[in-house]
Amino acid sequence: MTATASKGRVMVLFAHPCPESFNAAVHDVVVETLTKSGWQVDDCDLNKEGFQPVLTESERRGYHEEPDNIAPVKDYVDRIKAADALVMVFPVWNFGYPAILKGFLDRVFLPGISFLLEDGKVRPGLTNIKKLCACTTYGGTRWRAIMNADPPRKTVTRAVWYACGMPQKKYIGLYDMNRNNDAKLTAHLERVRREMQAF
């Protein structure tokens, strides 16, 4: 029996504090399926790792001072720069990211890392990322999300996508979590499994 050839390194960015949550179940499926499919998985559970999301005063003052700006988060910068793909797993709260994930983007997606300033223009910096996927859940319906402009979807599929050099992208959202039954939740986990097998 031959070993599965490596597909590369994928960073799984997980942002839910409760291990019994449905998001945690999605995260488990993502990590398990990607591993079985031949990816080298860097499983970054922001809450478990104790990531500090607040951009401090000193970090803000040194935000544009490359390369010194990366010093406070160098380990995370190294991890995302080493990745060939990025999968984000998070709940949508108040039509936005959980604070810990927003803080990750604030502190790690830095000048010289996620974007480059060249001749007064912004260029993508994380061009090592060739595939991007987000697995999210919403308490409200898709229509309610649309009425609120669905900021997380737009941020992933526009801002994060551009920062990563416009890679292949997929957004897997499960809406109306407040009224979903077991059958719908199980079906969604199977959808996530299929998408990760094809990733």
C-alpha positions in Angstrom: 0.0 0.0 0.0 1.5 3.3 -1.1 1.4 6.5 1.1 -0.7 9.4 -0.1 1.4 12.0 -1.8 1.5 15.3 0.1 -0.7 18.0 -1.4 1.2 20.7 0.5 0.8 22.5 3.8 -2.6 23.9 4.8 -3.2 26.2 7.8 -6.5 25.7 9.4 -7.5 28.8 11.3 -10.2 27.9 13.9 -12.0 30.5 16.0 -14.6 29.1 18.4 -14.1 28.9 22.1 -16.4 25.9 22.9 -15.2 22.4 22.1 -18.8 21.1 22.1 -20.0 23.6 19.5 -21.1 22.7 16.0 -18.2 24.8 14.7 -15.9 22.5 16.6 -17.5 19.5 14.8 -16.9 21.3 11.5 -13.3 21.9 12.5 -12.8 18.2 13.4 -14.2 17.2 10.0 -11.9 19.7 8.2 -8.7 18.6 10.0 -9.5 14.9 9.7 -10.4 15.0 6.0 -7.6 17.2 4.9 -5.1 15.0 6.8 -6.5 11.8 5.2 -6.4 13.6 1.8 -2.7 14.1 2.0 -2.4 17.6 3.3 0.2 18.5 6.0 -2.2 20.3 8.5 -1.1 23.2 10.7 -4.1 23.3 13.0 -4.2 26.7 14.5 -6.9 26.8 17.2 -6.7 30.4 18.2 -8.6 30.0 21.5 -6.7 26.9 22.6 -3.4 28.6 21.7 -4.3 31.7 23.7 -3.9 34.1 20.9 -4.1 37.7 22.1 -6.3 39.6 19.6 -5.8 43.2 20.7 -3.5 45.3 18.6 -1.6 47.2 21.3 -0.6 50.8 21.2 3.1 50.0 20.5 2.0 47.6 17.7 -0.1 50.2 16.1 2.6 52.8 16.3 5.0 50.4 14.6 2.5 49.0 12.2 4.2 50.2 9.1 7.8 49.7 10.3 8.9 46.7 8.2 10.3 44.2 9.2 10.1 45.0 12.9 6.3 45.1 12.8 6.2 41.3 12.7 8.2 40.7 15.9 5.2 40.4 18.3 3.5 37.8 16.0 6.5 36.3 14.2 5.5 32.7 15.0 2.1 33.2 13.3 3.6 35.1 10.4 6.0 32.2 9.8 3.2 29.7 9.9 1.0 31.5 7.4 3.9 32.2 5.1 4.8 28.5 5.2 1.2 27.5 4.1 0.1 26.6 0.6 -3.5 26.8 1.5 -5.7 28.5 4.1 -9.0 27.2 5.6 -10.9 29.4 8.1 -13.5 27.8 10.4 -15.5 30.3 12.4 -19.0 31.3 13.5 -20.5 34.6 12.3 -21.4 36.7 15.3 -23.3 40.0 14.9 -22.6 39.7 11.2 -18.9 39.7 11.8 -15.9 37.7 12.8 -15.4 36.5 16.4 -13.0 39.0 18.1 -10.2 36.6 18.2 -10.2 36.0 14.4 -10.6 39.7 13.7 -7.6 40.3 16.0 -5.6 37.7 14.1 -6.2 39.6 10.8 -5.4 42.9 12.5 -2.2 41.7 14.1 -0.9 39.2 11.5 -2.1 40.5 8.2 0.5 43.2 8.3 2.2 45.5 5.8 4.9 43.5 4.2 3.0 40.2 5.0 -0.5 40.2 3.6 0.0 43.3 1.5 2.8 45.2 -0.1 2.9 48.9 -0.8 4.6 49.4 -4.2 4.6 52.8 -6.0 1.6 53.9 -3.9 -0.4 50.8 -4.8 -1.5 47.9 -2.7 -0.3 44.4 -3.9 -1.1 41.0 -2.4 1.6 39.6 -0.1 0.5 36.1 0.7 0.9 34.7 -2.8 2.1 31.4 -1.3 -1.6 30.7 -0.6 -3.0 28.8 -3.6 -6.3 27.8 -2.2 -8.7 29.6 0.3 -11.8 28.2 2.0 -14.0 29.4 4.8 -16.5 27.2 6.7 -18.9 29.4 8.6 -22.2 29.2 10.5 -24.9 31.9 10.9 -27.6 32.1 13.5 -29.8 33.9 11.0 -31.1 33.1 7.5 -29.3 33.8 4.3 -31.8 36.5 3.5 -31.1 38.2 6.8 -27.4 38.0 6.1 -27.9 39.6 2.7 -30.0 42.4 4.2 -27.0 43.1 6.4 -24.6 42.9 3.5 -23.0 39.7 4.8 -19.7 41.3 5.8 -17.8 38.0 6.7 -18.5 36.5 3.2 -17.3 39.7 1.5 -14.2 40.0 3.7 -13.2 36.4 3.0 -14.0 36.4 -0.7 -12.6 39.9 -1.4 -10.1 41.2 1.1 -8.6 38.0 2.3 -8.8 36.5 -1.2 -6.9 39.5 -2.6 -4.3 39.5 0.1 -3.6 35.9 -0.8 -3.0 36.7 -4.4 -6.5 35.8 -5.6 -6.3 32.0 -5.2 -9.0 29.4 -5.8 -11.7 30.2 -3.2 -14.7 28.5 -1.6 -17.1 29.9 1.0 -19.2 27.2 2.8 -21.8 28.9 4.9 -24.5 27.2 7.0 -27.4 29.6 7.7 -30.3 29.6 10.1 -28.4 27.7 12.8 -31.0 28.7 15.4 -33.6 26.5 13.6 -31.5 23.7 12.0 -32.4 20.2 12.9 -30.0 17.2 13.3 -30.6 16.1 9.7 -29.5 19.5 8.3 -26.5 19.6 10.6 -25.4 16.1 9.6 -25.9 17.0 5.9 -23.7 20.0 6.3 -20.9 18.1 7.9 -21.0 15.7 4.9 -20.9 18.7 2.6 -17.8 20.0 4.4 -16.2 16.5 4.2 -16.8 16.4 0.4 -15.4 19.9 -0.1 -12.3 19.1 1.9 -11.8 15.8 0.0 -11.8 17.8 -3.2 -9.7 20.7 -1.8 
